[in-house]
Amino acid sequence: MGQLSAGDAASYREKLANYLKKCKSQVRENFNEMDFENADKRTQMETHIVSMENKYDSIINELNNMSFE
């Protein structure tokens, strides 16, 4: 199996991190567009959304901490 150069790996990492940032943004945007009639359900869903955003941030940070030599 072929190997990536350090530059190609860093570029791929950046593309992946940007994709995850976009996904995180879309999750929040979709939530904001939802119409909740019940405030409790909205609060429950927002708790899940915040958890998802935190997981996206964690993965993005992990990716950004990778180094390729």
N, C-alpha and C positions, 0 to 999 in steps of 0.2 A: 504494500500500500504506500502511496506517495506521501511525502511530508510537505507541509507548507513552510514557506520562508517566514522569518519573524515578521516582516512587513505585511505579508499576506494574512498571517494569523491575526495581527493587530487590526488590520482592516476588517476582517471577518468579525472579530470581537466587537468592533465599533458598530458595524451593521446590525449585529444581533442586539446590542445594547439599545440602539435607536429603535429597533423593532419592538423591544419590550417596553420602552418608554411610550411608544405610540399605543401599544395595547393597554397600558396603564391609563393613559389619557382617555381612550375609548371606553374603558370600563366606567370611569367617572362620568363621562359625558352621557353614556347610556343610562346610568343611574339618575342623573339630573333630569333626564327627559321622561323618566317614569312618572306616572300619575298615581299617587297613593291616596286612597280615601281614608286609610287608617294610619294614624301617626305612629302607633306602636310597630306596625309592619314596616313602615319607612325606617324607623330607628333600627329595627333588627336587620334590615337589608343594608343600611349604611354601615353597620358594624361589620358585616361581611365584606363590603366594598373596601373599607379601611384596611381590613386584614389582607385582602388581595393586593391592595396598593403597597402595603408593607412588604409583602412577599416579592412583588416586582422589584421594589427598591433593594431588597436584600440580594436578589439574583443579579441585578445590575451592578451593585457594589462589588459583588464577588467577581463578576466578569472584569470590571475595571481594575481590580487588584491583581489580575493575572499579568504575568510578564512573559515575554517570549524572547529567548536568546538563542 
